[in-house]
């Protein structure tokens, strides 16, 4: 049996941009991605704290050192600039691997 656990979380990161005319995804600062172990093109679940919308997409690298969080393509309809998002990535592991496991979390104000 495998369990699906929260692996990584960017907690309450602010949406800095929204670009409807893009193929899709969420652009994130590579520094923030690396801090929690999210890799480019990894599937993510996003929850918008302001409006309650939840959506799945994938992460891509934006500009390093900017804390960019850009809703791209269809995701741009799910929130707006200034909204706070919870960005989550999950991993599958055995019950043995899950024991004592802690996700990497980066908190934003």
Jmol script that loads the backbone (N, CA, C; Angstrom):
load data "model"
ATOM      1  N   UNK A   1       0.842  -1.179   0.000  1.00  0.00           N
ATOM      2  CA  UNK A   1       0.000   0.000   0.000  1.00  0.00           C
ATOM      3  C   UNK A   1       0.883   1.236   0.000  1.00  0.00           C
ATOM      4  N   UNK A   2       0.409   2.254  -0.700  1.00  0.00           N
ATOM      5  CA  UNK A   2       1.071   3.555  -0.666  1.00  0.00           C
ATOM      6  C   UNK A   2       0.093   4.589  -0.153  1.00  0.00           C
ATOM      7  N   UNK A   3       0.620   5.560   0.574  1.00  0.00           N
ATOM      8  CA  UNK A   3      -0.164   6.675   1.088  1.00  0.00           C
ATOM      9  C   UNK A   3       0.245   7.942   0.338  1.00  0.00           C
ATOM     10  N   UNK A   4      -0.680   8.860   0.197  1.00  0.00           N
ATOM     11  CA  UNK A   4      -0.377  10.156  -0.409  1.00  0.00           C
ATOM     12  C   UNK A   4      -0.345  11.193   0.701  1.00  0.00           C
ATOM     13  N   UNK A   5       0.813  11.801   0.892  1.00  0.00           N
ATOM     14  CA  UNK A   5       1.005  12.781   1.962  1.00  0.00           C
ATOM     15  C   UNK A   5       1.417  14.129   1.380  1.00  0.00           C
ATOM     16  N   UNK A   6       1.114  15.188   2.134  1.00  0.00           N
ATOM     17  CA  UNK A   6       1.603  16.514   1.769  1.00  0.00           C
ATOM     18  C   UNK A   6       3.124  16.490   1.827  1.00  0.00           C
ATOM     19  N   UNK A   7       3.764  16.864   0.719  1.00  0.00           N
ATOM     20  CA  UNK A   7       5.222  16.879   0.617  1.00  0.00           C
ATOM     21  C   UNK A   7       5.774  18.293   0.788  1.00  0.00           C
ATOM     22  N   UNK A   8       5.089  19.266   0.163  1.00  0.00           N
ATOM     23  CA  UNK A   8       5.586  20.636   0.099  1.00  0.00           C
ATOM     24  C   UNK A   8       4.421  21.606   0.161  1.00  0.00           C
ATOM     25  N   UNK A   9       4.661  22.774   0.797  1.00  0.00           N
ATOM     26  CA  UNK A   9       3.601  23.782   0.838  1.00  0.00           C
ATOM     27  C   UNK A   9       4.191  25.185   0.888  1.00  0.00           C
ATOM     28  N   UNK A  10       3.652  26.053   0.019  1.00  0.00           N
ATOM     29  CA  UNK A  10       3.899  27.487   0.089  1.00  0.00           C
ATOM     30  C   UNK A  10       2.633  28.057   0.705  1.00  0.00           C
ATOM     31  N   UNK A  11       2.719  28.501   1.953  1.00  0.00           N
ATOM     32  CA  UNK A  11       1.539  28.877   2.725  1.00  0.00           C
ATOM     33  C   UNK A  11       1.277  30.369   2.633  1.00  0.00           C
ATOM     34  N   UNK A  12       0.177  30.720   1.980  1.00  0.00           N
ATOM     35  CA  UNK A  12      -0.293  32.097   1.838  1.00  0.00           C
ATOM     36  C   UNK A  12       0.645  32.983   1.026  1.00  0.00           C
ATOM     37  N   UNK A  13       1.168  32.421  -0.057  1.00  0.00           N
ATOM     38  CA  UNK A  13       1.970  33.224  -0.987  1.00  0.00           C
ATOM     39  C   UNK A  13       1.016  34.143  -1.751  1.00  0.00           C
ATOM     40  N   UNK A  14       1.419  35.379  -1.954  1.00  0.00           N
ATOM     41  CA  UNK A  14       0.577  36.371  -2.639  1.00  0.00           C
ATOM     42  C   UNK A  14       0.687  36.233  -4.162  1.00  0.00           C
ATOM     43  N   UNK A  15      -0.448  36.290  -4.817  1.00  0.00           N
ATOM     44  CA  UNK A  15      -0.470  36.330  -6.278  1.00  0.00           C
ATOM     45  C   UNK A  15       0.060  37.691  -6.703  1.00  0.00           C
ATOM     46  N   UNK A  16       1.111  37.679  -7.512  1.00  0.00           N
ATOM     47  CA  UNK A  16       1.735  38.930  -7.954  1.00  0.00           C
ATOM     48  C   UNK A  16       1.340  39.296  -9.379  1.00  0.00           C
ATOM     49  N   UNK A  17       0.888  38.299 -10.158  1.00  0.00           N
ATOM     50  CA  UNK A  17       0.543  38.536 -11.555  1.00  0.00           C
ATOM     51  C   UNK A  17      -0.515  37.530 -11.981  1.00  0.00           C
ATOM     52  N   UNK A  18      -1.219  37.872 -13.050  1.00  0.00           N
ATOM     53  CA  UNK A  18      -2.138  36.941 -13.699  1.00  0.00           C
ATOM     54  C   UNK A  18      -2.015  37.169 -15.197  1.00  0.00           C
ATOM     55  N   UNK A  19      -1.791  36.095 -15.945  1.00  0.00           N
ATOM     56  CA  UNK A  19      -1.570  36.203 -17.384  1.00  0.00           C
ATOM     57  C   UNK A  19      -2.486  35.210 -18.090  1.00  0.00           C
ATOM     58  N   UNK A  20      -3.622  35.688 -18.567  1.00  0.00           N
ATOM     59  CA  UNK A  20      -4.594  34.825 -19.213  1.00  0.00           C
ATOM     60  C   UNK A  20      -4.054  34.247 -20.518  1.00  0.00           C
ATOM     61  N   UNK A  21      -3.289  35.030 -21.254  1.00  0.00           N
ATOM     62  CA  UNK A  21      -2.778  34.594 -22.560  1.00  0.00           C
ATOM     63  C   UNK A  21      -1.476  33.808 -22.417  1.00  0.00           C
ATOM     64  N   UNK A  22      -1.595  32.660 -21.762  1.00  0.00           N
ATOM     65  CA  UNK A  22      -0.451  31.785 -21.551  1.00  0.00           C
ATOM     66  C   UNK A  22      -0.987  30.369 -21.558  1.00  0.00           C
ATOM     67  N   UNK A  23      -0.139  29.396 -21.781  1.00  0.00           N
ATOM     68  CA  UNK A  23      -0.608  28.015 -21.923  1.00  0.00           C
ATOM     69  C   UNK A  23      -1.114  27.377 -20.640  1.00  0.00           C
ATOM     70  N   UNK A  24      -0.831  27.956 -19.506  1.00  0.00           N
ATOM     71  CA  UNK A  24      -1.293  27.399 -18.236  1.00  0.00           C
ATOM     72  C   UNK A  24      -0.159  27.232 -17.255  1.00  0.00           C
ATOM     73  N   UNK A  25      -0.487  27.028 -16.012  1.00  0.00           N
ATOM     74  CA  UNK A  25       0.477  26.758 -14.946  1.00  0.00           C
ATOM     75  C   UNK A  25       0.497  27.867 -13.908  1.00  0.00           C
ATOM     76  N   UNK A  26       1.407  27.723 -12.963  1.00  0.00           N
ATOM     77  CA  UNK A  26       1.649  28.732 -11.937  1.00  0.00           C
ATOM     78  C   UNK A  26       3.145  29.005 -11.933  1.00  0.00           C
ATOM     79  N   UNK A  27       3.525  30.242 -12.240  1.00  0.00           N
ATOM     80  CA  UNK A  27       4.945  30.629 -12.209  1.00  0.00           C
ATOM     81  C   UNK A  27       5.323  30.973 -10.781  1.00  0.00           C
ATOM     82  N   UNK A  28       6.422  30.378 -10.317  1.00  0.00           N
ATOM     83  CA  UNK A  28       6.901  30.610  -8.953  1.00  0.00           C
ATOM     84  C   UNK A  28       8.387  30.921  -8.975  1.00  0.00           C
ATOM     85  N   UNK A  29       8.828  31.664  -7.985  1.00  0.00           N
ATOM     86  CA  UNK A  29      10.250  31.962  -7.798  1.00  0.00           C
ATOM     87  C   UNK A  29      10.991  30.639  -7.562  1.00  0.00           C
ATOM     88  N   UNK A  30      12.035  30.349  -8.340  1.00  0.00           N
ATOM     89  CA  UNK A  30      12.786  29.115  -8.125  1.00  0.00           C
ATOM     90  C   UNK A  30      13.327  28.985  -6.701  1.00  0.00           C
ATOM     91  N   UNK A  31      13.652  30.101  -6.053  1.00  0.00           N
ATOM     92  CA  UNK A  31      14.126  30.039  -4.665  1.00  0.00           C
ATOM     93  C   UNK A  31      13.040  29.465  -3.751  1.00  0.00           C
ATOM     94  N   UNK A  32      11.788  29.896  -3.962  1.00  0.00           N
ATOM     95  CA  UNK A  32      10.678  29.391  -3.152  1.00  0.00           C
ATOM     96  C   UNK A  32      10.415  27.921  -3.458  1.00  0.00           C
ATOM     97  N   UNK A  33      10.486  27.563  -4.745  1.00  0.00           N
ATOM     98  CA  UNK A  33      10.278  26.164  -5.131  1.00  0.00           C
ATOM     99  C   UNK A  33      11.327  25.264  -4.484  1.00  0.00           C
ATOM    100  N   UNK A  34      12.582  25.674  -4.573  1.00  0.00           N
ATOM    101  CA  UNK A  34      13.674  24.880  -4.013  1.00  0.00           C
ATOM    102  C   UNK A  34      13.570  24.768  -2.500  1.00  0.00           C
ATOM    103  N   UNK A  35      13.101  25.813  -1.845  1.00  0.00           N
ATOM    104  CA  UNK A  35      12.998  25.815  -0.381  1.00  0.00           C
ATOM    105  C   UNK A  35      12.085  24.699   0.127  1.00  0.00           C
ATOM    106  N   UNK A  36      11.069  24.341  -0.674  1.00  0.00           N
ATOM    107  CA  UNK A  36      10.127  23.308  -0.235  1.00  0.00           C
ATOM    108  C   UNK A  36      10.188  22.035  -1.076  1.00  0.00           C
ATOM    109  N   UNK A  37      11.023  22.031  -2.103  1.00  0.00           N
ATOM    110  CA  UNK A  37      11.185  20.816  -2.899  1.00  0.00           C
ATOM    111  C   UNK A  37      10.177  20.634  -4.021  1.00  0.00           C
ATOM    112  N   UNK A  38       9.611  21.722  -4.521  1.00  0.00           N
ATOM    113  CA  UNK A  38       8.747  21.642  -5.705  1.00  0.00           C
ATOM    114  C   UNK A  38       9.645  21.764  -6.928  1.00  0.00           C
ATOM    115  N   UNK A  39       9.467  20.860  -7.889  1.00  0.00           N
ATOM    116  CA  UNK A  39      10.298  20.871  -9.092  1.00  0.00           C
ATOM    117  C   UNK A  39       9.480  21.374 -10.285  1.00  0.00           C
ATOM    118  N   UNK A  40      10.166  21.913 -11.301  1.00  0.00           N
ATOM    119  CA  UNK A  40       9.446  22.386 -12.476  1.00  0.00           C
ATOM    120  C   UNK A  40       8.563  21.287 -13.085  1.00  0.00           C
ATOM    121  N   UNK A  41       7.365  21.674 -13.454  1.00  0.00           N
ATOM    122  CA  UNK A  41       6.352  20.824 -14.088  1.00  0.00           C
ATOM    123  C   UNK A  41       5.698  19.839 -13.130  1.00  0.00           C
ATOM    124  N   UNK A  42       5.975  19.979 -11.837  1.00  0.00           N
ATOM    125  CA  UNK A  42       5.314  19.125 -10.854  1.00  0.00           C
ATOM    126  C   UNK A  42       3.853  19.545 -10.698  1.00  0.00           C
ATOM    127  N   UNK A  43       2.974  18.561 -10.573  1.00  0.00           N
ATOM    128  CA  UNK A  43       1.554  18.818 -10.338  1.00  0.00           C
ATOM    129  C   UNK A  43       1.384  19.423  -8.950  1.00  0.00           C
ATOM    130  N   UNK A  44       0.570  20.493  -8.881  1.00  0.00           N
ATOM    131  CA  UNK A  44       0.310  21.160  -7.611  1.00  0.00           C
ATOM    132  C   UNK A  44      -1.193  21.390  -7.456  1.00  0.00           C
ATOM    133  N   UNK A  45      -1.612  21.475  -6.221  1.00  0.00           N
ATOM    134  CA  UNK A  45      -2.971  21.848  -5.870  1.00  0.00           C
ATOM    135  C   UNK A  45      -2.893  23.219  -5.224  1.00  0.00           C
ATOM    136  N   UNK A  46      -3.724  24.140  -5.695  1.00  0.00           N
ATOM    137  CA  UNK A  46      -3.730  25.502  -5.168  1.00  0.00           C
ATOM    138  C   UNK A  46      -5.077  25.787  -4.531  1.00  0.00           C
ATOM    139  N   UNK A  47      -5.061  26.459  -3.395  1.00  0.00           N
ATOM    140  CA  UNK A  47      -6.280  26.901  -2.719  1.00  0.00           C
ATOM    141  C   UNK A  47      -6.165  28.407  -2.527  1.00  0.00           C
ATOM    142  N   UNK A  48      -7.138  29.145  -3.051  1.00  0.00           N
ATOM    143  CA  UNK A  48      -7.161  30.595  -2.912  1.00  0.00           C
ATOM    144  C   UNK A  48      -7.853  30.927  -1.594  1.00  0.00           C
ATOM    145  N   UNK A  49      -7.118  31.534  -0.678  1.00  0.00           N
ATOM    146  CA  UNK A  49      -7.634  31.846   0.656  1.00  0.00           C
ATOM    147  C   UNK A  49      -8.775  32.870   0.582  1.00  0.00           C
ATOM    148  N   UNK A  50      -8.731  33.762  -0.399  1.00  0.00           N
ATOM    149  CA  UNK A  50      -9.728  34.838  -0.481  1.00  0.00           C
ATOM    150  C   UNK A  50     -11.083  34.352  -0.988  1.00  0.00           C
ATOM    151  N   UNK A  51     -11.099  33.465  -1.994  1.00  0.00           N
ATOM    152  CA  UNK A  51     -12.381  33.098  -2.610  1.00  0.00           C
ATOM    153  C   UNK A  51     -12.736  31.615  -2.477  1.00  0.00           C
ATOM    154  N   UNK A  52     -11.833  30.824  -1.904  1.00  0.00           N
ATOM    155  CA  UNK A  52     -12.109  29.409  -1.690  1.00  0.00           C
ATOM    156  C   UNK A  52     -11.894  28.521  -2.900  1.00  0.00           C
ATOM    157  N   UNK A  53     -11.524  29.091  -4.043  1.00  0.00           N
ATOM    158  CA  UNK A  53     -11.287  28.278  -5.237  1.00  0.00           C
ATOM    159  C   UNK A  53     -10.113  27.334  -5.024  1.00  0.00           C
ATOM    160  N   UNK A  54     -10.291  26.117  -5.500  1.00  0.00           N
ATOM    161  CA  UNK A  54      -9.209  25.129  -5.519  1.00  0.00           C
ATOM    162  C   UNK A  54      -9.016  24.704  -6.958  1.00  0.00           C
ATOM    163  N   UNK A  55      -7.764  24.586  -7.380  1.00  0.00           N
ATOM    164  CA  UNK A  55      -7.486  24.155  -8.750  1.00  0.00           C
ATOM    165  C   UNK A  55      -6.143  23.450  -8.811  1.00  0.00           C
ATOM    166  N   UNK A  56      -6.056  22.531  -9.749  1.00  0.00           N
ATOM    167  CA  UNK A  56      -4.803  21.821  -9.999  1.00  0.00           C
ATOM    168  C   UNK A  56      -4.149  22.406 -11.234  1.00  0.00           C
ATOM    169  N   UNK A  57      -2.833  22.479 -11.190  1.00  0.00           N
ATOM    170  CA  UNK A  57      -2.047  22.918 -12.332  1.00  0.00           C
ATOM    171  C   UNK A  57      -0.643  22.357 -12.139  1.00  0.00           C
ATOM    172  N   UNK A  58       0.337  22.964 -12.760  1.00  0.00           N
ATOM    173  CA  UNK A  58       1.720  22.545 -12.560  1.00  0.00           C
ATOM    174  C   UNK A  58       2.588  23.777 -12.350  1.00  0.00           C
ATOM    175  N   UNK A  59       3.700  23.582 -11.682  1.00  0.00           N
ATOM    176  CA  UNK A  59       4.604  24.682 -11.344  1.00  0.00           C
ATOM    177  C   UNK A  59       5.635  24.880 -12.449  1.00  0.00           C
ATOM    178  N   UNK A  60       5.910  26.136 -12.763  1.00  0.00           N
ATOM    179  CA  UNK A  60       7.034  26.469 -13.636  1.00  0.00           C
ATOM    180  C   UNK A  60       7.858  27.552 -12.960  1.00  0.00           C
ATOM    181  N   UNK A  61       9.099  27.647 -13.380  1.00  0.00           N
ATOM    182  CA  UNK A  61       9.993  28.631 -12.783  1.00  0.00           C
ATOM    183  C   UNK A  61       9.739  30.015 -13.353  1.00  0.00           C
ATOM    184  N   UNK A  62       9.606  30.981 -12.452  1.00  0.00           N
ATOM    185  CA  UNK A  62       9.515  32.388 -12.818  1.00  0.00           C
ATOM    186  C   UNK A  62      10.853  33.061 -12.547  1.00  0.00           C
ATOM    187  N   UNK A  63      10.813  34.336 -12.252  1.00  0.00           N
ATOM    188  CA  UNK A  63      12.035  35.105 -11.999  1.00  0.00           C
ATOM    189  C   UNK A  63      12.555  34.840 -10.585  1.00  0.00           C
ATOM    190  N   UNK A  64      13.814  34.440 -10.509  1.00  0.00           N
ATOM    191  CA  UNK A  64      14.455  34.146  -9.230  1.00  0.00           C
ATOM    192  C   UNK A  64      14.594  35.414  -8.391  1.00  0.00           C
ATOM    193  N   UNK A  65      14.345  35.259  -7.089  1.00  0.00           N
ATOM    194  CA  UNK A  65      14.544  36.354  -6.148  1.00  0.00           C
ATOM    195  C   UNK A  65      13.401  37.354  -6.087  1.00  0.00           C
ATOM    196  N   UNK A  66      12.264  37.039  -6.704  1.00  0.00           N
ATOM    197  CA  UNK A  66      11.159  37.999  -6.776  1.00  0.00           C
ATOM    198  C   UNK A  66       9.931  37.583  -5.978  1.00  0.00           C
ATOM    199  N   UNK A  67       9.879  36.347  -5.503  1.00  0.00           N
ATOM    200  CA  UNK A  67       8.670  35.771  -4.880  1.00  0.00           C
ATOM    201  C   UNK A  67       7.475  35.857  -5.829  1.00  0.00           C
ATOM    202  N   UNK A  68       7.751  35.756  -7.133  1.00  0.00           N
ATOM    203  CA  UNK A  68       6.680  35.788  -8.121  1.00  0.00           C
ATOM    204  C   UNK A  68       5.713  34.630  -7.894  1.00  0.00           C
ATOM    205  N   UNK A  69       4.450  34.913  -8.091  1.00  0.00           N
ATOM    206  CA  UNK A  69       3.388  33.907  -8.061  1.00  0.00           C
ATOM    207  C   UNK A  69       2.388  34.352  -9.121  1.00  0.00           C
ATOM    208  N   UNK A  70       2.531  33.798 -10.326  1.00  0.00           N
ATOM    209  CA  UNK A  70       1.736  34.253 -11.460  1.00  0.00           C
ATOM    210  C   UNK A  70       0.780  33.164 -11.915  1.00  0.00           C
ATOM    211  N   UNK A  71      -0.517  33.484 -11.875  1.00  0.00           N
ATOM    212  CA  UNK A  71      -1.553  32.591 -12.393  1.00  0.00           C
ATOM    213  C   UNK A  71      -1.532  32.692 -13.911  1.00  0.00           C
ATOM    214  N   UNK A  72      -1.314  31.572 -14.583  1.00  0.00           N
ATOM    215  CA  UNK A  72      -1.207  31.557 -16.038  1.00  0.00           C
ATOM    216  C   UNK A  72      -2.364  30.795 -16.668  1.00  0.00           C
ATOM    217  N   UNK A  73      -2.802  31.247 -17.835  1.00  0.00           N
ATOM    218  CA  UNK A  73      -3.832  30.550 -18.591  1.00  0.00           C
ATOM    219  C   UNK A  73      -5.130  30.468 -17.821  1.00  0.00           C
ATOM    220  N   UNK A  74      -5.759  29.296 -17.849  1.00  0.00           N
ATOM    221  CA  UNK A  74      -7.051  29.104 -17.181  1.00  0.00           C
ATOM    222  C   UNK A  74      -6.974  29.400 -15.688  1.00  0.00           C
ATOM    223  N   UNK A  75      -5.818  29.158 -15.075  1.00  0.00           N
ATOM    224  CA  UNK A  75      -5.661  29.433 -13.637  1.00  0.00           C
ATOM    225  C   UNK A  75      -5.850  30.915 -13.324  1.00  0.00           C
ATOM    226  N   UNK A  76      -5.649  31.779 -14.329  1.00  0.00           N
ATOM    227  CA  UNK A  76      -5.811  33.216 -14.118  1.00  0.00           C
ATOM    228  C   UNK A  76      -7.259  33.572 -13.798  1.00  0.00           C
ATOM    229  N   UNK A  77      -8.195  32.686 -14.095  1.00  0.00           N
ATOM    230  CA  UNK A  77      -9.601  32.917 -13.763  1.00  0.00           C
ATOM    231  C   UNK A  77      -9.917  32.539 -12.315  1.00  0.00           C
ATOM    232  N   UNK A  78      -9.000  31.867 -11.637  1.00  0.00           N
ATOM    233  CA  UNK A  78      -9.265  31.328 -10.301  1.00  0.00           C
ATOM    234  C   UNK A  78      -8.956  32.288  -9.164  1.00  0.00           C
ATOM    235  N   UNK A  79      -8.242  33.364  -9.457  1.00  0.00           N
ATOM    236  CA  UNK A  79      -7.885  34.330  -8.424  1.00  0.00           C
ATOM    237  C   UNK A  79      -7.478  35.636  -9.070  1.00  0.00           C
ATOM    238  N   UNK A  80      -6.981  36.547  -8.230  1.00  0.00           N
ATOM    239  CA  UNK A  80      -6.547  37.845  -8.752  1.00  0.00           C
ATOM    240  C   UNK A  80      -5.295  38.295  -7.999  1.00  0.00           C
ATOM    241  N   UNK A  81      -4.629  39.271  -8.561  1.00  0.00           N
ATOM    242  CA  UNK A  81      -3.435  39.828  -7.942  1.00  0.00           C
ATOM    243  C   UNK A  81      -3.786  40.286  -6.528  1.00  0.00           C
ATOM    244  N   UNK A  82      -2.959  39.900  -5.582  1.00  0.00           N
ATOM    245  CA  UNK A  82      -3.167  40.233  -4.175  1.00  0.00           C
ATOM    246  C   UNK A  82      -3.755  39.107  -3.362  1.00  0.00           C
ATOM    247  N   UNK A  83      -4.401  38.143  -4.026  1.00  0.00           N
ATOM    248  CA  UNK A  83      -4.947  36.993  -3.304  1.00  0.00           C
ATOM    249  C   UNK A  83      -3.820  36.186  -2.674  1.00  0.00           C
ATOM    250  N   UNK A  84      -4.138  35.510  -1.589  1.00  0.00           N
ATOM    251  CA  UNK A  84      -3.186  34.601  -0.958  1.00  0.00           C
ATOM    252  C   UNK A  84      -3.534  33.171  -1.378  1.00  0.00           C
ATOM    253  N   UNK A  85      -2.500  32.432  -1.781  1.00  0.00           N
ATOM    254  CA  UNK A  85      -2.674  31.042  -2.185  1.00  0.00           C
ATOM    255  C   UNK A  85      -1.959  30.111  -1.225  1.00  0.00           C
ATOM    256  N   UNK A  86      -2.506  28.934  -1.079  1.00  0.00           N
ATOM    257  CA  UNK A  86      -1.798  27.830  -0.460  1.00  0.00           C
ATOM    258  C   UNK A  86      -1.473  26.883  -1.608  1.00  0.00           C
ATOM    259  N   UNK A  87      -0.199  26.696  -1.879  1.00  0.00           N
ATOM    260  CA  UNK A  87       0.270  25.859  -2.973  1.00  0.00           C
ATOM    261  C   UNK A  87       0.816  24.574  -2.364  1.00  0.00           C
ATOM    262  N   UNK A  88       0.231  23.447  -2.778  1.00  0.00           N
ATOM    263  CA  UNK A  88       0.574  22.155  -2.169  1.00  0.00           C
ATOM    264  C   UNK A  88       1.032  21.156  -3.220  1.00  0.00           C
ATOM    265  N   UNK A  89       2.047  20.381  -2.867  1.00  0.00           N
ATOM    266  CA  UNK A  89       2.497  19.256  -3.678  1.00  0.00           C
ATOM    267  C   UNK A  89       2.482  18.024  -2.777  1.00  0.00           C
ATOM    268  N   UNK A  90       2.159  16.901  -3.364  1.00  0.00           N
ATOM    269  CA  UNK A  90       1.998  15.672  -2.602  1.00  0.00           C
ATOM    270  C   UNK A  90       2.967  14.612  -3.096  1.00  0.00           C
ATOM    271  N   UNK A  91       3.275  13.670  -2.230  1.00  0.00           N
ATOM    272  CA  UNK A  91       4.145  12.566  -2.586  1.00  0.00           C
ATOM    273  C   UNK A  91       3.554  11.254  -2.109  1.00  0.00           C
ATOM    274  N   UNK A  92       3.887  10.194  -2.813  1.00  0.00           N
ATOM    275  CA  UNK A  92       3.409   8.874  -2.421  1.00  0.00           C
ATOM    276  C   UNK A  92       4.534   8.135  -1.729  1.00  0.00           C
ATOM    277  N   UNK A  93       4.187   7.465  -0.638  1.00  0.00           N
ATOM    278  CA  UNK A  93       5.186   6.724   0.124  1.00  0.00           C
ATOM    279  C   UNK A  93       4.521   5.567   0.845  1.00  0.00           C
ATOM    280  N   UNK A  94       5.353   4.657   1.269  1.00  0.00           N
ATOM    281  CA  UNK A  94       4.852   3.513   2.030  1.00  0.00           C
ATOM    282  C   UNK A  94       4.518   3.969   3.442  1.00  0.00           C
ATOM    283  N   UNK A  95       3.708   3.204   4.169  1.00  0.00           N
ATOM    284  CA  UNK A  95       3.439   3.555   5.567  1.00  0.00           C
ATOM    285  C   UNK A  95       4.727   3.682   6.385  1.00  0.00           C
ATOM    286  N   UNK A  96       5.710   2.865   6.076  1.00  0.00           N
ATOM    287  CA  UNK A  96       6.990   2.943   6.803  1.00  0.00           C
ATOM    288  C   UNK A  96       7.690   4.271   6.519  1.00  0.00           C
ATOM    289  N   UNK A  97       7.688   4.685   5.243  1.00  0.00           N
ATOM    290  CA  UNK A  97       8.313   5.956   4.882  1.00  0.00           C
ATOM    291  C   UNK A  97       7.532   7.133   5.485  1.00  0.00           C
ATOM    292  N   UNK A  98       6.221   6.980   5.604  1.00  0.00           N
ATOM    293  CA  UNK A  98       5.370   8.050   6.105  1.00  0.00           C
ATOM    294  C   UNK A  98       5.566   8.311   7.596  1.00  0.00           C
ATOM    295  N   UNK A  99       5.946   7.288   8.327  1.00  0.00           N
ATOM    296  CA  UNK A  99       6.153   7.472   9.773  1.00  0.00           C
ATOM    297  C   UNK A  99       7.258   8.485  10.015  1.00  0.00           C
ATOM    298  N   UNK A 100       6.930   9.520  10.741  1.00  0.00           N
ATOM    299  CA  UNK A 100       7.927  10.536  11.076  1.00  0.00           C
ATOM    300  C   UNK A 100       8.192  11.530   9.963  1.00  0.00           C
ATOM    301  N   UNK A 101       7.514  11.381   8.821  1.00  0.00           N
ATOM    302  CA  UNK A 101       7.718  12.315   7.715  1.00  0.00           C
ATOM    303  C   UNK A 101       7.101  13.662   8.038  1.00  0.00           C
ATOM    304  N   UNK A 102       7.788  14.739   7.674  1.00  0.00           N
ATOM    305  CA  UNK A 102       7.252  16.091   7.838  1.00  0.00           C
ATOM    306  C   UNK A 102       7.382  16.831   6.522  1.00  0.00           C
ATOM    307  N   UNK A 103       6.320  17.492   6.088  1.00  0.00           N
ATOM    308  CA  UNK A 103       6.407  18.260   4.838  1.00  0.00           C
ATOM    309  C   UNK A 103       7.279  19.500   5.031  1.00  0.00           C
ATOM    310  N   UNK A 104       7.817  19.990   3.910  1.00  0.00           N
ATOM    311  CA  UNK A 104       8.543  21.253   3.929  1.00  0.00           C
ATOM    312  C   UNK A 104       7.533  22.365   3.670  1.00  0.00           C
ATOM    313  N   UNK A 105       7.516  23.356   4.552  1.00  0.00           N
ATOM    314  CA  UNK A 105       6.534  24.446   4.465  1.00  0.00           C
ATOM    315  C   UNK A 105       7.280  25.779   4.520  1.00  0.00           C
ATOM    316  N   UNK A 106       6.903  26.685   3.625  1.00  0.00           N
ATOM    317  CA  UNK A 106       7.418  28.043   3.639  1.00  0.00           C
ATOM    318  C   UNK A 106       6.238  28.978   3.852  1.00  0.00           C
ATOM    319  N   UNK A 107       6.271  29.747   4.935  1.00  0.00           N
ATOM    320  CA  UNK A 107       5.181  30.658   5.300  1.00  0.00           C
ATOM    321  C   UNK A 107       5.452  32.050   4.734  1.00  0.00           C
ATOM    322  N   UNK A 108       4.407  32.669   4.214  1.00  0.00           N
ATOM    323  CA  UNK A 108       4.471  34.038   3.719  1.00  0.00           C
ATOM    324  C   UNK A 108       3.530  34.887   4.555  1.00  0.00           C
ATOM    325  N   UNK A 109       3.775  36.179   4.614  1.00  0.00           N
ATOM    326  CA  UNK A 109       2.913  37.092   5.372  1.00  0.00           C
ATOM    327  C   UNK A 109       1.905  37.757   4.481  1.00  0.00           C
TER     328      UNK A 109
END
end "model"
wireframe off; spacefill off
backbone 0.3
color backbone group
